[in-house]
Amino acid sequence: MRILRNLRLAHQSFIALNSNPFRSRCMYFRSLVSSSSNFHVSDSSCTSNYRNLPHNYLNSKPWAPFLGQRRTMFIQTQPTPNPASLMFYPGKPVMEIGSSDFPNARTAMNSPLAKALFGIDGVTRVFFGSDFVTVTKSDDITWDILKPEIFAAIMDFYTSGQPLFLDESTAASKDTAIHEDDSEIVAMIKELLETRIRPAVQDDGGDIVYKGFDPETGIVKLQMQGACSGCPSSSVTLKSGIENMLMHYVPEVKGVEQELDDEEEEAVALE
């Protein structure tokens, strides 16, 4: 598993960021009208035909006066260990600091991009990383149907000039910020999560959030986000990777438990 491999390398003070953008499928976008959502979409294999057209081809058509300023954007995709989640790289920064998870449409009201993505039928979860957006879909729809709509939503957002968050104060998760009243054990746990574990998890399109530590039982509570939420291998990642690392560096830690969000609890109850 890719997460576990990264965590093992982090255990040796090295984290391998093994995502290769050149393996991803590159989609080519050209916006025909800068103020609208109309745009030309083609796979990279088809762009040569478009580029070989005569220079005056578009200008000779009746719609030439409406073309306006053209915008070009390349969006790459990368699979994750969770088959229901896919990472989208817009080629531009997404989150300046931290990450942000939207487990349902109600939580997306503060973000125009997340709200637009939830407006697409079949999208069940959205996650923002530093330079990527992870989208999770329902099982009854395929990526071939969803991807064009997701590409369009991301393209429209970046050409609109809207902020990523309407209220920046609630933007990024600050769960691993070390406070003055944190014990030495809690501070060590947070530092490990932030510097060793989180980068490896984010490399697979997700994140992990610190939810608390019980000094009496030695249990650390964590929540999986993004592609890691609902991933079939998330429990293995917690036990075989994260738990082993925390217990090695912090002897007071006796185990790790996953804290589920409301959607995950409902899914478990239905099983």
Secondary structure, DSSP 8 states (H G I E B T S, - for coil): -HHHHHHHHHHTT-------GGGSEEEEEEESSTTSS-EEEEETTTHHHHHTS-TTTTTTSTTGGG--S-EEEEEEEEE-SSTTEEEEE-SS---SSS-EEESSGGGGTT-HHHHHHHTSTTEEEEEE-SS-EEEEE-TTS-HHHHHHHHHHHHHHHHHHT--S-SSGGGSS--TT---TT--HHHHHHHHHIIIIIHHHHHTTTEEEEEEEEETTTTEEEEEEEETTTT-TTHHHIIIIIIIHHHHHH-TT--EEEE---HHHHHHHHH-
